[in-house]
Amino acid sequence: MANENDKRRKPEDLHALEEARLRQQAIGMKLRHLFDEVVNEPVPDAFLDILRRADETRGSDA
């Protein structure tokens, strides 16, 4: 996946760039895993009640 800029860089620069890419990929994977867990958590009943009351209030204002 090397582009023209990569071909002109020194080997040590390419190594550092590849390490940075791998680090970013690892961070991205960990963040996706973390947020997947949060998204899949159930919504607490108390919060759902607040949302229902807000919808009812907004519906009666219209």
Distance bins in CASP14 RR format, pairs under 12 A and 6 or more apart:
PFRMAT RR
TARGET T0000
AUTHOR 0000-0000-0000
RMODE 2
METHOD distances of the structure
MODEL  1
1 7 0 0 0 0 0 1 0 0 0 0 0
1 14 0 0 0 0 0 1 0 0 0 0 0
1 17 0 0 0 0 0 1 0 0 0 0 0
1 18 0 0 0 0 1 0 0 0 0 0 0
1 21 0 0 0 0 1 0 0 0 0 0 0
2 8 0 0 0 0 0 1 0 0 0 0 0
2 9 0 0 0 0 1 0 0 0 0 0 0
2 11 0 0 0 0 0 1 0 0 0 0 0
2 14 1 0 0 1 0 0 0 0 0 0 0
2 17 0 0 0 0 1 0 0 0 0 0 0
2 18 0 0 0 0 1 0 0 0 0 0 0
2 21 0 0 0 0 0 1 0 0 0 0 0
3 9 0 0 0 0 0 1 0 0 0 0 0
3 14 0 0 0 0 0 1 0 0 0 0 0
3 17 0 0 0 0 0 1 0 0 0 0 0
5 13 0 0 0 0 0 1 0 0 0 0 0
5 14 0 0 0 0 0 1 0 0 0 0 0
5 17 0 0 0 0 1 0 0 0 0 0 0
6 13 0 0 0 0 1 0 0 0 0 0 0
6 14 1 0 0 1 0 0 0 0 0 0 0
6 15 0 0 0 0 0 1 0 0 0 0 0
6 16 0 0 0 0 0 1 0 0 0 0 0
6 17 1 0 0 1 0 0 0 0 0 0 0
6 18 0 0 0 0 1 0 0 0 0 0 0
6 21 0 0 0 0 0 1 0 0 0 0 0
7 13 0 0 0 0 0 1 0 0 0 0 0
7 14 0 0 0 0 1 0 0 0 0 0 0
8 14 0 0 0 0 1 0 0 0 0 0 0
9 15 0 0 0 0 1 0 0 0 0 0 0
9 16 0 0 0 0 1 0 0 0 0 0 0
9 17 1 0 0 1 0 0 0 0 0 0 0
9 18 0 0 0 0 0 1 0 0 0 0 0
10 16 0 0 0 0 1 0 0 0 0 0 0
10 17 0 0 0 0 0 1 0 0 0 0 0
11 17 0 0 0 0 0 1 0 0 0 0 0
11 18 0 0 0 0 0 1 0 0 0 0 0
12 18 0 0 0 0 0 1 0 0 0 0 0
12 19 0 0 0 0 0 1 0 0 0 0 0
13 19 0 0 0 0 0 1 0 0 0 0 0
13 20 0 0 0 0 0 1 0 0 0 0 0
14 20 0 0 0 0 0 1 0 0 0 0 0
14 21 0 0 0 0 0 1 0 0 0 0 0
15 21 0 0 0 0 0 1 0 0 0 0 0
15 22 0 0 0 0 0 1 0 0 0 0 0
16 22 0 0 0 0 0 1 0 0 0 0 0
16 23 0 0 0 0 0 1 0 0 0 0 0
17 23 0 0 0 0 0 1 0 0 0 0 0
17 24 0 0 0 0 0 1 0 0 0 0 0
18 24 0 0 0 0 0 1 0 0 0 0 0
18 25 0 0 0 0 0 1 0 0 0 0 0
19 25 0 0 0 0 0 1 0 0 0 0 0
19 26 0 0 0 0 0 1 0 0 0 0 0
20 26 0 0 0 0 0 1 0 0 0 0 0
20 27 0 0 0 0 0 1 0 0 0 0 0
21 27 0 0 0 0 0 1 0 0 0 0 0
21 28 0 0 0 0 0 1 0 0 0 0 0
22 28 0 0 0 0 0 1 0 0 0 0 0
22 29 0 0 0 0 0 1 0 0 0 0 0
23 29 0 0 0 0 0 1 0 0 0 0 0
23 30 0 0 0 0 0 1 0 0 0 0 0
24 30 0 0 0 0 0 1 0 0 0 0 0
24 31 0 0 0 0 0 1 0 0 0 0 0
25 31 0 0 0 0 0 1 0 0 0 0 0
25 32 0 0 0 0 0 1 0 0 0 0 0
26 32 0 0 0 0 0 1 0 0 0 0 0
26 33 0 0 0 0 0 1 0 0 0 0 0
27 33 0 0 0 0 0 1 0 0 0 0 0
27 34 0 0 0 0 0 1 0 0 0 0 0
28 34 0 0 0 0 1 0 0 0 0 0 0
28 35 0 0 0 0 1 0 0 0 0 0 0
28 36 0 0 0 0 0 1 0 0 0 0 0
29 35 0 0 0 0 0 1 0 0 0 0 0
29 36 0 0 0 0 0 1 0 0 0 0 0
30 36 0 0 0 0 0 1 0 0 0 0 0
30 37 0 0 0 0 0 1 0 0 0 0 0
31 37 0 0 0 0 0 1 0 0 0 0 0
31 38 0 0 0 0 0 1 0 0 0 0 0
32 38 0 0 0 0 0 1 0 0 0 0 0
32 39 0 0 0 0 0 1 0 0 0 0 0
33 39 0 0 0 0 0 1 0 0 0 0 0
33 40 0 0 0 0 0 1 0 0 0 0 0
34 40 0 0 0 0 0 1 0 0 0 0 0
34 41 0 0 0 0 0 1 0 0 0 0 0
35 41 0 0 0 0 0 1 0 0 0 0 0
41 47 0 0 0 0 0 1 0 0 0 0 0
42 48 0 0 0 0 1 0 0 0 0 0 0
43 49 0 0 0 0 0 1 0 0 0 0 0
43 50 0 0 0 0 0 1 0 0 0 0 0
43 51 0 0 0 0 1 0 0 0 0 0 0
43 52 0 0 0 0 0 1 0 0 0 0 0
44 50 0 0 0 0 1 0 0 0 0 0 0
44 51 0 0 0 0 0 1 0 0 0 0 0
45 51 0 0 0 0 0 1 0 0 0 0 0
45 52 0 0 0 0 0 1 0 0 0 0 0
46 52 0 0 0 0 0 1 0 0 0 0 0
46 53 0 0 0 0 0 1 0 0 0 0 0
47 53 0 0 0 0 0 1 0 0 0 0 0
47 54 0 0 0 0 0 1 0 0 0 0 0
48 54 0 0 0 0 0 1 0 0 0 0 0
48 55 0 0 0 0 0 1 0 0 0 0 0
49 55 0 0 0 0 0 1 0 0 0 0 0
49 56 0 0 0 0 0 1 0 0 0 0 0
50 56 0 0 0 0 0 1 0 0 0 0 0
50 57 0 0 0 0 0 1 0 0 0 0 0
51 57 0 0 0 0 0 1 0 0 0 0 0
51 58 0 0 0 0 0 1 0 0 0 0 0
52 58 0 0 0 0 0 1 0 0 0 0 0
52 59 0 0 0 0 0 1 0 0 0 0 0
53 59 0 0 0 0 0 1 0 0 0 0 0
53 60 0 0 0 0 0 1 0 0 0 0 0
54 60 0 0 0 0 0 1 0 0 0 0 0
54 61 0 0 0 0 0 1 0 0 0 0 0
55 61 0 0 0 0 0 1 0 0 0 0 0
55 62 0 0 0 0 0 1 0 0 0 0 0
56 62 0 0 0 0 0 1 0 0 0 0 0
END
